[in-house]
Amino acid sequence: MLLGAHVSIASGMYKAFERGEGFGCEAIQIFTKSARQWAAKEITDEIAAAFKEARSSSPIEKVVVHDSYLINLAGQDQERWEKSVDAFIVEVERAELVGADYLVLHPGYYKEATRQEALDRVVEAFGKTLDAVGKVNVMILVENTAGMGHGLGAEFFDTGDLLDAMGDDTRFGGCFDTCHAFVAGHDLVSDYDGVFSKYDDEVGLERLKVFHLNDALFKVGSGKDRHSRIGEGFIGADVFTKLVNDNRFKSIPGILETPVENDENDSYGHEIVKLRSYVKGKNTRKKIDWGEYE
């Protein structure tokens, strides 16, 4: 697994690589704009070029972008839905501009509608997005969700149905969040193999392109989306040991989104070293100078 973390783009998008390398990342995830605002500062040609130049000299292998938390492609309110579609189009365009490999989204929430109506809304939104952006290289990944409220994605078949609806379009895939899966009722602790067998049946492991590596602050089936640091929550170290040694996932980015305190000694770097310590045998992928975290 390509271990990495969600890093800040403060003081310049290109700074994400410096921060990621400082943590020992082999992959990074970023927002290209504030995740809690509709407005976005333009990515100029100069900004995009600086980002790509920083990447060209970095050992970091994969770049993931996460879309805005405000976007809801499953919603039934027409005005808000149209605003979400327009915002998602911008997210795809921005991810493409910086040359990201993947763009992750939550499929969305719905009220006063059926699950099928919500799925149809997302599929319609995807169609409008593709019409607007044309041919792009960035892959759009549907993330599984925690099961809070009227949300799509808590069941793996939600992701599977959305991807199936896009046919054989290779611009779509899946993102697996460990905390979301666990609190949605997929018990990775007692049935690791069964959970991934179910994902394979309902989505397809060949469609799984990114992991979000998060321990869970609450118990299995709680529906509470609160992340915990690796090995300190209800999922625990054994599951993450299995994940980082699972040959099916050896080339897939595993992105940390766990809680980080402001103090420099409490960073993703220590968690990446912890995950590396779970790896059995020689780590032949290591390209990073781990510095203070070794």
C-alpha positions in Angstrom: 0.0 0.0 0.0 1.2 3.5 -0.8 0.9 5.2 2.6 0.0 8.9 2.7 -2.1 11.6 4.3 -4.4 14.5 3.7 -2.2 17.6 3.6 -2.7 21.3 3.6 -2.2 23.6 0.5 -1.7 26.7 2.7 0.8 29.2 1.3 0.7 27.6 -2.2 -0.7 24.3 -3.6 2.8 23.1 -4.5 3.6 23.1 -0.8 1.5 20.0 -0.4 4.5 17.9 -1.7 6.9 19.4 0.8 4.5 18.7 3.6 3.7 15.2 2.4 7.4 14.3 2.1 8.0 15.6 5.6 5.5 13.1 6.8 7.0 10.3 4.7 4.1 10.1 2.3 4.1 8.0 -0.8 0.7 9.5 -1.7 -1.1 12.7 -0.7 -4.7 13.9 -0.7 -5.6 17.6 -0.9 -8.5 20.0 -1.2 -7.9 22.4 -4.1 -10.2 25.0 -2.4 -11.9 25.4 0.9 -14.1 22.4 1.5 -16.7 24.4 3.3 -17.2 27.3 0.8 -18.7 27.4 -2.6 -16.3 30.0 -3.9 -12.9 29.0 -5.2 -9.8 31.0 -6.0 -8.8 30.4 -9.6 -6.1 27.9 -10.4 -4.0 29.9 -12.8 -1.6 28.4 -15.3 1.3 29.5 -13.0 -0.3 27.7 -10.0 -0.9 24.5 -12.0 2.6 24.6 -13.4 4.2 25.1 -10.0 2.2 22.1 -8.6 3.2 19.9 -11.5 6.9 20.9 -11.2 6.9 20.1 -7.5 5.4 16.7 -8.2 7.9 16.0 -11.0 10.8 16.2 -8.4 8.9 14.5 -5.6 9.0 10.8 -4.7 5.2 11.0 -4.0 3.6 8.7 -6.4 -0.2 9.5 -6.3 -2.2 12.6 -5.8 -5.8 12.4 -4.6 -8.2 15.4 -4.5 -11.3 15.4 -2.2 -14.3 17.5 -3.3 -16.2 20.0 -1.2 -18.4 18.9 1.7 -21.1 21.2 0.4 -21.8 19.3 -2.7 -24.9 17.0 -2.7 -25.5 15.3 -6.0 -28.3 13.1 -4.5 -30.5 16.0 -3.3 -34.0 16.6 -4.5 -34.1 20.4 -4.1 -33.6 21.6 -7.7 -31.8 24.8 -7.0 -29.4 23.3 -4.5 -28.8 20.3 -6.8 -27.9 22.5 -9.8 -25.6 24.5 -7.6 -24.0 21.2 -6.5 -23.6 20.0 -10.1 -22.0 23.2 -11.1 -19.6 23.0 -8.1 -18.7 19.4 -8.9 -17.9 20.3 -12.5 -15.5 22.9 -11.1 -14.0 20.3 -8.8 -13.3 18.0 -11.7 -11.8 20.8 -13.8 -9.5 21.8 -10.9 -8.4 18.3 -10.3 -7.6 17.9 -14.0 -5.7 21.2 -14.1 -3.3 20.1 -11.4 -2.9 16.6 -12.9 -4.5 14.7 -9.9 -4.9 11.0 -10.3 -8.2 10.7 -8.4 -11.1 12.9 -7.3 -13.1 11.5 -4.3 -16.7 12.4 -3.6 -19.4 11.4 -1.1 -22.5 10.3 -3.2 -24.8 12.5 -1.2 -27.9 12.8 1.0 -31.6 12.8 0.3 -34.9 13.4 2.0 -38.5 12.8 0.9 -37.3 10.6 -1.9 -36.6 7.0 -2.6 -33.1 5.5 -2.7 -33.6 4.9 -6.5 -34.6 8.5 -7.0 -31.4 9.6 -5.2 -29.3 7.3 -7.3 -30.9 8.6 -10.4 -30.0 12.2 -9.4 -26.3 11.3 -8.9 -26.2 9.5 -12.2 -27.8 12.5 -13.9 -25.2 14.8 -12.2 -22.4 12.6 -13.4 -23.7 12.8 -17.0 -24.0 16.6 -16.8 -20.4 16.7 -15.4 -19.0 14.6 -18.2 -20.8 16.6 -20.9 -19.3 19.8 -19.4 -15.7 18.6 -18.9 -15.2 16.4 -21.9 -12.3 14.0 -21.9 -10.4 14.1 -18.6 -7.7 11.9 -17.1 -8.7 12.3 -13.5 -10.7 9.3 -12.1 -13.9 10.1 -10.1 -14.1 7.8 -7.0 -17.3 7.2 -5.0 -16.6 6.9 -1.3 -18.5 4.7 1.0 -20.3 6.6 3.9 -21.0 6.1 7.6 -24.7 5.5 7.5 -25.8 8.8 9.1 -29.3 10.0 8.1 -30.6 9.7 4.6 -27.3 9.1 2.9 -26.2 7.0 0.0 -23.1 4.9 0.3 -23.4 3.1 3.6 -24.2 0.0 1.7 -21.6 -1.1 -0.8 -24.3 -1.8 -3.4 -24.9 1.9 -3.5 -21.4 2.4 -4.9 -21.8 -0.6 -7.1 -25.1 0.6 -8.6 -23.7 4.1 -9.3 -20.6 2.6 -11.1 -22.7 0.1 -13.0 -24.9 3.0 -14.2 -21.8 4.6 -15.7 -21.3 1.5 -17.8 -17.7 0.7 -18.8 -16.6 4.3 -18.3 -13.0 4.0 -16.9 -13.2 7.5 -15.3 -15.2 6.1 -12.3 -14.1 3.9 -9.4 -14.4 3.4 -5.6 -12.8 4.8 -2.5 -13.0 2.7 0.7 -13.0 4.5 4.1 -12.3 2.1 6.9 -14.1 4.2 9.6 -17.1 4.7 7.5 -17.4 1.0 6.6 -17.0 0.0 10.2 -19.6 2.4 11.8 -22.0 1.6 8.9 -22.0 -2.0 10.2 -19.3 -3.7 8.1 -17.4 -5.4 10.8 -13.8 -5.4 9.7 -12.7 -6.7 13.1 -14.7 -9.9 13.2 -15.0 -10.5 9.5 -12.2 -8.8 7.5 -12.4 -11.3 4.7 -16.2 -11.2 4.6 -16.3 -7.4 4.3 -14.0 -7.3 1.3 -15.7 -10.3 -0.2 -19.0 -8.3 0.0 -17.3 -5.3 -1.5 -16.0 -7.4 -4.3 -19.4 -8.9 -5.0 -21.3 -5.6 -4.8 -18.7 -3.2 -6.3 -15.7 -5.1 -7.5 -12.2 -4.9 -6.0 -10.8 -4.1 -9.4 -12.7 -0.8 -9.1 -11.2 0.1 -5.7 -8.5 2.7 -6.2 -8.0 4.6 -2.9 -8.3 3.8 0.8 -9.0 6.3 3.6 -7.2 4.8 6.6 -9.1 5.9 9.7 -9.7 4.1 13.0 -13.2 4.6 14.5 -14.0 6.5 17.7 -17.4 4.7 18.0 -18.5 1.1 17.8 -19.4 -1.0 14.8 -22.9 -0.1 13.4 -23.0 3.2 15.4 -23.4 5.3 12.3 -21.2 8.0 13.9 -18.6 9.3 11.6 -15.8 10.2 14.0 -12.3 9.2 13.2 -9.6 8.0 15.6 -5.9 7.6 15.3 -4.6 4.3 13.9 -4.7 1.5 16.6 -6.5 3.7 19.1 -10.1 3.2 18.1 -12.6 0.3 17.9 -11.1 -1.0 14.6 -7.6 -1.5 16.1 -4.1 -2.4 14.9 -4.9 -5.9 13.8 -7.2 -4.7 10.9 -4.7 -2.2 9.7 -1.9 -4.8 9.9 -4.0 -7.0 7.6 -4.7 -4.1 5.2 -1.0 -3.0 4.7 0.0 -6.6 4.1 -2.9 -7.4 1.8 -1.3 -8.1 -1.6 -4.6 -7.1 -3.4 -4.0 -3.5 -2.2 -0.2 -3.2 -2.5 -0.3 -0.4 -5.2 -3.3 1.4 -3.8 -2.9 4.8 -2.0 -3.9 4.6 1.7 -4.7 8.1 2.9 -4.7 9.0 6.6 -7.5 11.4 7.7 -7.1 10.8 11.4 -7.1 13.6 14.0 -3.9 15.6 14.3 -3.1 18.0 17.1 -1.4 21.3 16.4 1.8 20.3 18.0 4.6 19.2 15.7 5.3 16.0 17.6 1.7 14.8 17.0 1.7 14.4 13.2 0.8 12.1 10.4 4.5 11.2 10.2 4.3 9.1 13.4 1.2 7.3 12.2 2.8 6.5 8.8 5.8 5.0 10.7 3.4 3.0 12.8 1.7 1.7 9.7 5.1 0.9 8.2 5.9 -1.1 11.3 2.9 -3.3 10.6 4.4 -4.3 7.3 5.8 -7.8 7.3 9.1 -8.5 5.4 11.3 -6.0 3.7 9.8 -2.7 2.5 11.1 -2.6 -1.1 9.0 0.5 -1.9 10.7 2.9 0.4 11.9 6.0 -1.4 11.4 8.6 1.3 13.9 10.1 3.7 11.9 9.6 6.9 14.1 11.9 9.0 12.9 12.6 12.5 10.2 9.9 12.2 12.5 6.9 11.8 
